[in-house]
Amino acid sequence: MTLEFPNPSRSFDEVRNAVRFIGHDGMFEVPFFVETSALAKPGKTQLSEADCLTAFDTARSSIHDVAREAYSHRRQTSYTLTAADFR
C-alpha cells in the first residue's frame, strides 16, 4: 500500500521540538515528526509554536512527499524528518 495523509491534523510536540502528524499505510498509523529546524527559514532560529504550525501548513505537500520518501526506504515505528531530509 502507499502512504496517505487523509487526516490534516498536526500538533506541536514541545518535548521533541517538532510538529507531529500521522500517515496511514492501509490500516496502520505511521507517526511522523518534523523538527523545527526543518521548518525555519534561513537565518531564523527561534520559531514559536504558531510559527511552526503555519510553516508546516505552508509546506504540507512537500513535507508529505519527503515523508513518503523516508517511509519507502525503511520501515520504522516513527519517523523524524530533519532539515537534511529536505535538501
C-alpha atoms as one frame of an Amber mdcrd trajectory, in Angstrom:
protein
   0.000   0.000   0.000   1.032   3.588  -0.353   1.382   6.058   2.447  -1.514
   8.513   2.575  -2.322  11.524   4.741  -6.127  11.649   4.922  -6.185  13.469
   8.260  -4.889  17.065   8.062  -4.363  17.242  11.839  -0.960  18.191  13.156
   0.260  19.282  16.555   3.330  20.782  18.150   5.333  18.445  20.383   7.289
  20.558  22.892   9.390  17.645  24.134  10.639  16.811  20.636  10.548  20.433
  19.451   8.785  19.222  16.329   5.456  19.136  14.541   3.723  15.769  14.749
   1.476  14.347  12.029   0.160  10.922  11.092   0.370   8.961   7.861  -1.648
   5.858   7.055  -0.494   2.741   5.250  -3.674   0.759   4.909  -4.935   0.306
   8.430  -1.588   1.149  10.061  -0.913   4.589  11.554   2.594   5.890  10.969
   3.702   8.790  13.216   5.978  11.468  11.790   7.770  14.421  13.365   9.277
  17.400  11.532  11.985  19.151  13.528  11.524  22.897  13.900  14.902  23.472
  12.241  13.490  21.890   9.074  10.589  24.360   9.134  12.631  27.505   9.835
  13.504  29.937   7.091  17.225  30.555   6.591  18.558  32.916   9.235  15.665
  32.392  11.635  16.499  30.119  14.541  13.657  30.612  17.014  10.122  29.684
  15.976   7.040  29.883  18.134   4.536  27.040  18.162   2.242  29.083  15.901
   5.155  29.789  13.515   5.924  26.068  13.305   2.332  25.085  12.589   1.984
  27.817   9.959   5.250  26.759   8.301   4.043  23.151   8.314   0.736  24.116
   6.699   2.537  26.149   4.035   4.894  23.282   3.155   2.456  20.413   3.771
   2.660  18.969   0.246   6.466  18.842   0.182   6.554  17.526   3.765   4.244
  14.678   2.761   6.480  13.939  -0.243   9.568  13.765   1.990   7.672  11.582
   4.477   6.679   9.163   1.699  10.290   9.016   0.543  11.578   8.277   4.066
   8.880   5.645   4.565   9.691   3.936   1.256  13.338   3.368   2.247  12.829
   1.801   5.659  10.011   0.746   7.960  10.178   2.150  11.490   7.752   2.718
  14.346   8.072   6.511  13.862   9.985   8.932  11.672  11.710  12.210  12.470
  12.298  14.423   9.451  15.220  16.835   9.720  16.411  19.740   7.582  18.761
  17.316   5.785  15.761  15.323   4.527  14.511  18.390   2.643  17.708  19.021
   0.650
